[in-house]
Amino acid sequence: MPNPGHKPEQLQTAIDAVTAHGTVGAAAKVLGMSYSTLENRYKTAVARNFEPRCQALIVGDKAAPGPGMALKGTSTLYGEDGKAKLQWVKTNADQEKIAEAQRAALAAMCEEIKPLPVIRGPRHADSDLATLYTMTDCHVGMLAWDKETGADWDLGLAEATLAGTLLQMITAAPNSKLGILNQLGDFLHFDSMTPMTPTNHHILDADSRYQKVVMVAVRILRRVISAMLEKHPKVHVEMKEGNHDPAGSVWLRVMFAELYKSNPRVSINLSPNPYTMLVHGTTLLGFYHGHLTKLAQLPILYAAQFPKEWGATEFRYIHTGHKHHVEEKEHPGIKVIQHPTLAAPDAYAARGGWLSKRQATSMTYHVARGEVSRQTFIP
């Protein structure tokens, strides 16, 4: 019977040893332990769902990482006689090989993308104005149940809400020469075939399969950009990374750059920098999701990263998201604006009491006077 009194390190050693040597008997002989003791620990480890750590090697074998992995270090288990019994190879994913694979995948994807036909723009527009349309923390692919969260959210609702609200914003905006789509990150709720957060691997409430999520996400953004092209002579697009979609933001940027590469009226910012900016006359507009540097540090960070643009402008605004609620603070020389989300809260937010009014805002900037107007839309 499994023994509940075994220490975790004993159980881990047992399952590593049996994995390395193939049988309980062989592992017990190497470790200098009785068969029954090791068998009991091994069964307890299996019952508690322990898994072999790293890559267990019999001493004498060459410690070599697997394909696509880089050697990080080794850990050795010594017996009472002072001799090495087992060695674990600690590996990390080879970052350069991962980057090469990503570049190859993106290049292959772009070979299949055909640029969209050019859309005819408006005849008249105010050359002094730029209108910013912000959409952040949209969480396309998230599933919410109104009985639990206060509002439903799924792929169908995400498409209807996001596209519908943004199209209203575009219609109501002034005829600015420049339209800016400020997609601030966490546009996708999850970033792989498995619905979990990329960094901490928290399981997420997801609606449908990843390919369907991608199809809806692309369709929403195409509709929004097409509407902006009918409204504004020039369109600029920011696709920022979020903590939910760091990889998704990469292929979104690259894919949409390929889609509109034949249209000189569209510019897509391909920079992987989490902190980016755009200058409109004497106005500096900054874009950042909000998940890395604290908001209070952004003014000095932007001044340090973009000293020439900072010195050449009089009005400065940094737009962020991440927190799902409105917060606006003016610092010396710059204003930091945190935008809310149009998406419903998920179960995690609802249970934690992190609720806020769902809305989105368009802001219009003058080349010589900074922000001159804004409009708020409620889904």
GIUR-V360600 format. One record per backbone hydrogen bond with DSSP energy under -0.5 kcal/mol. NH is the residue of the N-H (numbers start at 0). CO is the residue of the C=O. E is the energy in kcal/mol with one decimal. If there is no record, write none. Layout:
BEGIN
[[NH,CO,E] [NH,CO,E]]
END
This chain:
BEGIN
[[3,1,-0.6] [5,2,-1.1] [9,6,-0.5] [10,6,-1.9] [11,7,-2.6] [12,8,-2.1] [13,9,-2.0] [14,10,-2.3] [15,11,-2.2] [16,12,-2.6] [17,13,-2.3] [18,14,-1.8] [19,15,-2.3] [20,16,-2.5] [21,17,-1.8] [26,22,-2.0] [27,23,-2.8] [28,24,-1.9] [29,25,-1.8] [30,26,-2.4] [31,27,-1.0] [32,27,-2.5] [37,33,-2.1] [38,34,-2.7] [39,35,-2.3] [40,36,-2.1] [41,37,-2.9] [42,38,-2.5] [43,39,-2.0] [44,40,-2.5] [45,41,-2.4] [46,42,-2.4] [47,43,-1.6] [48,45,-1.5] [49,44,-2.9] [54,88,-0.9] [56,86,-3.0] [58,84,-0.8] [59,60,-0.6] [60,57,-2.3] [63,61,-1.2] [68,65,-1.9] [69,91,-4.0] [71,89,-3.2] [72,89,-1.8] [74,87,-2.2] [76,85,-3.1] [77,75,-0.5] [78,82,-2.7] [81,78,-1.9] [84,76,-3.8] [85,76,-1.4] [86,56,-1.8] [87,74,-3.6] [88,54,-1.9] [89,72,-3.4] [89,87,-0.7] [90,88,-0.6] [91,69,-2.7] [93,67,-2.2] [94,92,-0.7] [97,93,-2.4] [98,94,-2.5] [99,95,-2.4] [100,96,-2.3] [101,97,-2.5] [102,98,-2.6] [103,99,-2.4] [104,100,-2.5] [105,101,-2.6] [106,102,-2.5] [107,103,-2.4] [108,104,-2.3] [109,105,-2.4] [110,106,-1.3] [111,107,-0.7] [111,108,-1.1] [112,109,-0.9] [114,112,-0.5] [115,258,-2.8] [125,174,-3.7] [126,124,-0.8] [128,125,-1.5] [129,364,-1.9] [130,177,-2.6] [131,362,-3.6] [132,130,-0.5] [132,179,-3.2] [133,131,-0.6] [133,360,-1.1] [134,181,-2.2] [136,184,-2.3] [138,185,-2.6] [139,186,-3.2] [141,138,-2.0] [142,204,-1.8] [143,152,-2.3] [147,144,-1.8] [148,144,-2.8] [149,145,-1.8] [152,143,-1.7] [157,153,-2.7] [158,154,-2.3] [159,155,-2.2] [160,156,-2.9] [161,157,-2.6] [162,158,-1.8] [163,158,-0.5] [163,159,-1.4] [164,160,-2.3] [165,161,-2.3] [166,162,-2.4] [167,163,-1.7] [168,164,-2.2] [169,165,-2.5] [170,166,-2.2] [171,167,-2.2] [172,168,-1.1] [175,173,-2.4] [176,125,-2.1] [176,128,-0.8] [177,128,-1.5] [178,233,-2.6] [179,130,-3.0] [180,178,-0.5] [180,235,-2.9] [181,132,-3.4] [181,179,-0.8] [182,180,-1.0] [182,237,-2.0] [183,134,-1.9] [183,181,-0.9] [188,139,-2.4] [190,195,-0.7] [195,193,-1.9] [196,201,-1.8] [200,196,-1.4] [203,194,-2.5] [205,203,-0.8] [206,140,-3.0] [207,205,-0.7] [212,208,-2.0] [213,209,-2.6] [214,210,-2.3] [215,211,-2.2] [216,212,-2.5] [217,213,-2.6] [218,214,-2.0] [219,215,-2.4] [220,216,-2.1] [221,217,-2.5] [222,218,-2.0] [223,219,-2.1] [224,220,-2.6] [225,221,-2.4] [226,222,-2.0] [227,223,-2.1] [228,224,-2.2] [229,225,-1.3] [230,226,-1.0] [231,227,-3.2] [233,176,-2.3] [234,264,-2.9] [235,178,-2.7] [236,266,-2.5] [237,180,-2.8] [239,182,-2.8] [248,244,-2.2] [249,245,-0.6] [249,246,-0.6] [250,246,-1.6] [251,247,-2.1] [252,248,-2.0] [253,249,-2.3] [254,250,-2.6] [255,251,-2.2] [256,252,-1.9] [257,253,-1.9] [258,254,-2.3] [259,255,-1.8] [260,257,-0.9] [262,259,-1.6] [263,261,-0.7] [265,262,-1.7] [266,234,-2.4] [268,236,-2.5] [269,267,-0.8] [275,273,-0.6] [275,286,-2.1] [277,284,-2.3] [279,282,-3.1] [281,366,-3.4] [282,279,-1.8] [283,314,-3.1] [284,277,-3.0] [285,283,-0.5] [285,316,-3.6] [286,275,-2.7] [287,318,-2.1] [296,293,-1.6] [297,294,-1.3] [300,296,-1.9] [301,297,-3.0] [302,298,-2.1] [303,299,-1.9] [304,300,-2.7] [305,301,-2.5] [306,303,-0.5] [309,305,-2.5] [310,306,-2.4] [311,307,-1.5] [312,308,-0.6] [312,309,-0.9] [313,281,-2.4] [314,281,-2.6] [316,283,-2.6] [317,334,-2.7] [318,285,-3.0] [319,336,-2.7] [320,288,-2.5] [322,320,-1.8] [326,337,-1.6] [328,335,-2.4] [330,328,-0.6] [330,333,-3.3] [333,330,-1.7] [334,315,-2.0] [335,328,-2.9] [336,317,-3.2] [336,334,-0.6] [337,326,-3.5] [337,335,-0.6] [338,319,-3.1] [338,336,-0.6] [340,323,-0.9] [341,135,-0.5] [349,345,-2.6] [350,346,-2.7] [351,347,-1.6] [352,348,-0.6] [352,349,-0.9] [353,348,-2.4] [354,352,-1.5] [358,340,-1.1] [359,376,-1.9] [361,374,-2.6] [362,131,-2.1] [363,372,-2.9] [364,129,-3.2] [365,369,-3.4] [366,127,-1.6] [369,365,-1.4] [371,363,-2.8] [372,363,-1.3] [374,361,-2.4] [376,359,-3.2]]
END
